[in-house]
Amino acid sequence: QVQLVESGGGLVPSGGSLRLSCAASGFTLDRHVIGWFRQAPGKEREGVSCISSYAGNADYTSSVKGRFAISRDNAKSTVYLEMNALRAEDTAIYYCAAKSAPSIKCTIHSREFDVWGQGTQVTVSS
């Protein structure tokens, strides 16, 4: 079964760090664009970051540039989101998603992604 599973969320103080993981099963991770998205209560889903197939080109939404970093470990079929200098407004459920068609570039438009994980909660206090 094609599946993505997020992990690594939790409760963290403002200014702290977390690393989220997105583990793939049932398909070859390195062929796919992987995106991270988040949804806070009362807000629409927001694209956070993405990483392209193969070469690893990345994009970020403006509010996380310089604070978050996306990376992939193809041997582990896992994509990571390193989250630093966390703020209260980063509180959300974070989802990873995969795009079916390989691409050397990526965008953070949710409509382009086909396979979605179930999400992991990130809560930033103070």
C-alpha positions as a Python dict, from the first residue, in 0.01 Angstrom:
ca = {
    (1, 'Q'): (0, 0, 0),
    (2, 'V'): (127, 346, -89),
    (3, 'Q'): (157, 534, 237),
    (4, 'L'): (323, 833, 403),
    (5, 'V'): (355, 853, 780),
    (6, 'E'): (457, 1168, 967),
    (7, 'S'): (626, 1165, 1304),
    (8, 'G'): (826, 1394, 1530),
    (9, 'G'): (563, 1642, 1636),
    (10, 'G'): (512, 1750, 1993),
    (11, 'L'): (503, 2035, 2239),
    (12, 'V'): (797, 2275, 2223),
    (13, 'P'): (869, 2618, 2375),
    (14, 'S'): (891, 2925, 2159),
    (15, 'G'): (1238, 2942, 2009),
    (16, 'G'): (1282, 2568, 2024),
    (17, 'S'): (1337, 2313, 1752),
    (18, 'L'): (1177, 1997, 1620),
    (19, 'R'): (1255, 1763, 1336),
    (20, 'L'): (960, 1610, 1158),
    (21, 'S'): (994, 1292, 957),
    (22, 'C'): (791, 1170, 663),
    (23, 'A'): (844, 803, 594),
    (24, 'A'): (731, 649, 267),
    (25, 'S'): (628, 293, 201),
    (26, 'G'): (498, 125, -112),
    (27, 'F'): (679, 356, -353),
    (28, 'T'): (1027, 489, -431),
    (29, 'L'): (1070, 814, -243),
    (30, 'D'): (1351, 967, -450),
    (31, 'R'): (1140, 977, -767),
    (32, 'H'): (882, 1204, -609),
    (33, 'V'): (841, 1562, -508),
    (34, 'I'): (762, 1570, -137),
    (35, 'G'): (587, 1858, 32),
    (36, 'W'): (515, 1964, 387),
    (37, 'F'): (190, 2141, 463),
    (38, 'R'): (26, 2260, 779),
    (39, 'Q'): (-317, 2352, 903),
    (40, 'A'): (-387, 2551, 1216),
    (41, 'P'): (-729, 2571, 1383),
    (42, 'G'): (-956, 2805, 1193),
    (43, 'K'): (-711, 2847, 907),
    (44, 'E'): (-675, 2698, 563),
    (45, 'R'): (-408, 2447, 476),
    (46, 'E'): (-77, 2617, 399),
    (47, 'G'): (217, 2493, 198),
    (48, 'V'): (534, 2503, 408),
    (49, 'S'): (812, 2345, 204),
    (50, 'C'): (885, 2103, -75),
    (51, 'I'): (1178, 1911, -215),
    (52, 'S'): (1210, 1801, -575),
    (53, 'S'): (1278, 1458, -720),
    (54, 'Y'): (1639, 1348, -753),
    (55, 'A'): (1837, 1674, -733),
    (56, 'G'): (1681, 1800, -414),
    (57, 'N'): (1583, 2152, -513),
    (58, 'A'): (1366, 2304, -244),
    (59, 'D'): (1117, 2581, -184),
    (60, 'Y'): (972, 2736, 130),
    (61, 'T'): (689, 2962, 221),
    (62, 'S'): (811, 3306, 320),
    (63, 'S'): (725, 3277, 689),
    (64, 'V'): (961, 2983, 744),
    (65, 'K'): (1255, 3080, 524),
    (66, 'G'): (1574, 3082, 726),
    (67, 'R'): (1412, 2881, 1005),
    (68, 'F'): (1304, 2553, 845),
    (69, 'A'): (1504, 2317, 628),
    (70, 'I'): (1379, 2026, 422),
    (71, 'S'): (1600, 1732, 333),
    (72, 'R'): (1571, 1375, 215),
    (73, 'D'): (1740, 1050, 301),
    (74, 'N'): (1657, 826, 11),
    (75, 'A'): (1819, 522, 170),
    (76, 'K'): (1566, 551, 451),
    (77, 'S'): (1278, 656, 223),
    (78, 'T'): (1232, 953, 452),
    (79, 'V'): (1201, 1329, 412),
    (80, 'Y'): (1271, 1555, 707),
    (81, 'L'): (1161, 1901, 805),
    (82, 'E'): (1401, 2065, 1049),
    (83, 'M'): (1213, 2337, 1231),
    (84, 'N'): (1411, 2598, 1424),
    (85, 'A'): (1327, 2920, 1608),
    (86, 'L'): (970, 2801, 1641),
    (87, 'R'): (697, 3052, 1703),
    (88, 'A'): (346, 3021, 1839),
    (89, 'E'): (210, 3079, 1491),
    (90, 'D'): (385, 2762, 1376),
    (91, 'T'): (138, 2562, 1583),
    (92, 'A'): (-53, 2335, 1346),
    (93, 'I'): (-102, 1984, 1226),
    (94, 'Y'): (179, 1916, 980),
    (95, 'Y'): (121, 1688, 683),
    (96, 'C'): (358, 1548, 427),
    (97, 'A'): (250, 1468, 75),
    (98, 'A'): (391, 1321, -244),
    (99, 'K'): (344, 1427, -605),
    (100, 'S'): (302, 1139, -849),
    (101, 'A'): (497, 1286, -1141),
    (102, 'P'): (874, 1328, -1097),
    (103, 'S'): (1004, 1682, -1131),
    (104, 'I'): (1337, 1861, -1103),
    (105, 'K'): (1156, 2152, -942),
    (106, 'C'): (890, 2174, -678),
    (107, 'T'): (616, 2404, -564),
    (108, 'I'): (411, 2412, -247),
    (109, 'H'): (72, 2408, -416),
    (110, 'S'): (-132, 2141, -245),
    (111, 'R'): (-336, 2060, -556),
    (112, 'E'): (-26, 1911, -717),
    (113, 'F'): (14, 1643, -450),
    (114, 'D'): (-156, 1307, -468),
    (115, 'V'): (-62, 1101, -161),
    (116, 'W'): (-104, 1243, 187),
    (117, 'G'): (-7, 1139, 535),
    (118, 'Q'): (-231, 1164, 839),
    (119, 'G'): (-46, 1449, 1006),
    (120, 'T'): (152, 1515, 1322),
    (121, 'Q'): (68, 1784, 1575),
    (122, 'V'): (318, 2059, 1648),
    (123, 'T'): (236, 2288, 1938),
    (124, 'V'): (458, 2585, 2021),
    (125, 'S'): (397, 2747, 2359),
    (126, 'S'): (445, 3108, 2478),
}
